[in-house]
């Protein structure tokens, strides 16, 4: 099973791929109601975590996100990192080389979740 939500002007692309053990959020996250937008995402992730692969990779390729999305991202990382499921969690936080704000945001999440395999990945620009 998998979930795919296409990007809009206010919401990110979301891919939850059970077969590969990957979860991707990419684009801009400024939904008017972040809990309504992310609820189906959280439900799919909960289903995946019932029988996850040995390795799960959570990838962020966000260009911008608002304060309410920050809480959703934090809760997502927290819930995955504290899950009793037998999976090793890897987080990849991509940021464009000139975007110090997104680099700093990723660094703050990395410090908050210092026990998680958390990698900051600089790219020239997003596709």
Backbone torsions as a table, in degrees:
resi	resn	phi	psi	omega
1	UNK	NA	150.8	179.0
2	UNK	-153.5	167.0	178.2
3	UNK	-133.3	136.5	173.7
4	UNK	-135.1	126.3	175.2
5	UNK	-121.5	125.6	-179.0
6	UNK	-77.1	150.7	-179.4
7	UNK	-69.0	149.5	171.5
8	UNK	-129.2	-175.1	178.1
9	UNK	-64.4	-25.6	-175.8
10	UNK	-117.3	-8.1	-176.6
11	UNK	-129.1	149.2	-177.0
12	UNK	-80.7	162.2	167.2
13	UNK	-70.6	136.4	178.3
14	UNK	-128.8	128.9	174.1
15	UNK	-128.1	124.9	172.4
16	UNK	-119.3	110.1	-175.4
17	UNK	-112.7	105.3	-177.8
18	UNK	-64.7	-39.0	-175.0
19	UNK	-67.4	-33.1	-178.8
20	UNK	-100.4	-11.2	-178.4
21	UNK	70.2	35.8	-178.0
22	UNK	-122.2	146.1	175.7
23	UNK	-131.8	125.7	-176.4
24	UNK	-126.0	133.7	168.4
25	UNK	-122.5	122.6	-175.3
26	UNK	-140.8	136.7	176.3
27	UNK	115.9	-138.5	-177.7
28	UNK	-112.4	135.9	179.3
29	UNK	-123.3	90.6	175.4
30	UNK	-135.6	47.9	-178.0
31	UNK	-65.1	148.7	179.0
32	UNK	-63.7	-36.5	177.5
33	UNK	-128.6	89.2	-174.8
34	UNK	-61.5	-32.3	-179.3
35	UNK	-69.4	-37.5	176.6
36	UNK	-66.5	-42.2	-179.9
37	UNK	-65.9	-45.7	-173.3
38	UNK	-84.9	-9.9	-179.9
39	UNK	-57.2	-49.1	178.1
40	UNK	-64.0	-31.4	177.2
41	UNK	-64.3	-48.8	179.4
42	UNK	-61.1	-38.0	179.1
43	UNK	-63.9	-43.0	178.2
44	UNK	-64.8	-41.0	179.7
45	UNK	-65.0	-38.7	176.4
46	UNK	-60.8	-41.7	177.2
47	UNK	-62.5	-45.1	179.2
48	UNK	-60.1	-41.7	-175.9
49	UNK	-70.0	-11.1	174.5
50	UNK	-66.5	-35.1	177.4
51	UNK	-143.6	68.5	-176.5
52	UNK	-76.2	165.0	171.4
53	UNK	-73.0	170.3	-179.4
54	UNK	-62.9	-29.7	-179.5
55	UNK	-127.0	131.3	176.2
56	UNK	-122.0	130.4	-179.8
57	UNK	-115.5	124.4	176.8
58	UNK	-107.2	116.5	-176.6
59	UNK	-113.6	133.3	175.2
60	UNK	-115.6	122.8	174.3
61	UNK	-127.3	59.7	-174.2
62	UNK	-92.5	137.0	176.1
63	UNK	-89.5	-30.7	179.8
64	UNK	-165.0	146.5	171.6
65	UNK	-148.9	151.0	-178.3
66	UNK	-93.1	178.5	-175.8
67	UNK	-59.4	-42.9	-178.8
68	UNK	-67.2	-31.5	175.5
69	UNK	-69.4	-30.6	176.6
70	UNK	-57.3	-43.1	179.7
71	UNK	-65.3	-40.3	179.1
72	UNK	-64.3	-43.8	179.1
73	UNK	-62.6	-46.2	179.2
74	UNK	-59.7	-44.7	-179.5
75	UNK	-65.1	-37.9	178.9
76	UNK	-63.1	-49.0	179.3
77	UNK	-63.0	-44.1	-179.8
78	UNK	-60.2	-48.4	-177.2
79	UNK	-63.5	-41.8	178.9
80	UNK	-67.8	-40.2	-177.5
81	UNK	-72.2	-25.3	-179.2
82	UNK	-99.6	2.9	-178.8
83	UNK	-63.6	146.5	177.9
84	UNK	-83.0	-2.6	178.9
85	UNK	-64.8	150.3	-179.0
86	UNK	-89.0	77.6	176.0
87	UNK	-140.7	144.6	175.3
88	UNK	-92.5	121.0	-175.6
89	UNK	-91.4	129.8	173.8
90	UNK	-121.2	134.1	177.7
91	UNK	-118.6	131.1	175.6
92	UNK	-119.2	117.8	-179.6
93	UNK	-108.0	103.6	-179.5
94	UNK	-88.4	143.9	175.0
95	UNK	-147.3	149.0	179.2
96	UNK	-76.3	145.8	-169.7
97	UNK	-55.9	-29.7	-178.4
98	UNK	-91.3	-5.1	-171.3
99	UNK	-95.5	83.4	-178.8
100	UNK	-64.8	-31.9	-179.8
101	UNK	-63.7	-44.5	-179.7
102	UNK	-71.7	-33.5	175.4
103	UNK	-63.5	-45.4	-179.8
104	UNK	-63.6	-41.0	178.6
105	UNK	-61.3	-44.9	178.1
106	UNK	-62.2	-39.4	179.5
107	UNK	-65.2	-37.8	177.8
108	UNK	-65.5	-42.2	176.1
109	UNK	-64.5	-39.4	179.8
110	UNK	-62.1	-40.9	178.7
111	UNK	-69.5	-37.0	179.6
112	UNK	-65.4	-37.8	-179.2
113	UNK	-113.7	57.8	-173.1
114	UNK	-67.0	-14.7	-180.0
115	UNK	-91.2	-0.9	-179.3
116	UNK	-98.4	147.7	173.5
117	UNK	-68.7	98.2	-171.4
118	UNK	-122.6	118.1	-176.6
119	UNK	-118.7	129.7	171.2
120	UNK	-91.4	128.6	-175.5
121	UNK	-124.0	113.8	178.0
122	UNK	-84.3	132.9	175.7
123	UNK	-126.1	157.3	179.0
124	UNK	-62.5	-52.3	173.4
125	UNK	-162.2	159.1	178.5
126	UNK	-75.2	152.3	178.7
127	UNK	-63.0	NA	NA
